[in-house]
């Protein structure tokens, strides 16, 4: 990588991406996204097969709307 590439990586904020967790090893999650595989620090309770959002180099489980519906 060139100096310009390094500076761009530091200055440009990374967008959040979503995908499916394919492995969790030693606190590192590998998430398959539309852009390819991304490695990030795994949050507690993240398991293989979960939908996850990767933001700020941390993978967090994505909550689906159905989990929040209350049936009366």
Secondary structure, 3 states (H helix, E strand, C coil): CCHHHHHHHHHCCCCCEEEEEEEEECCEEEEEECCEEEEEEECCCCCCCCEEEEECCEEEECCCHHHHCCCC
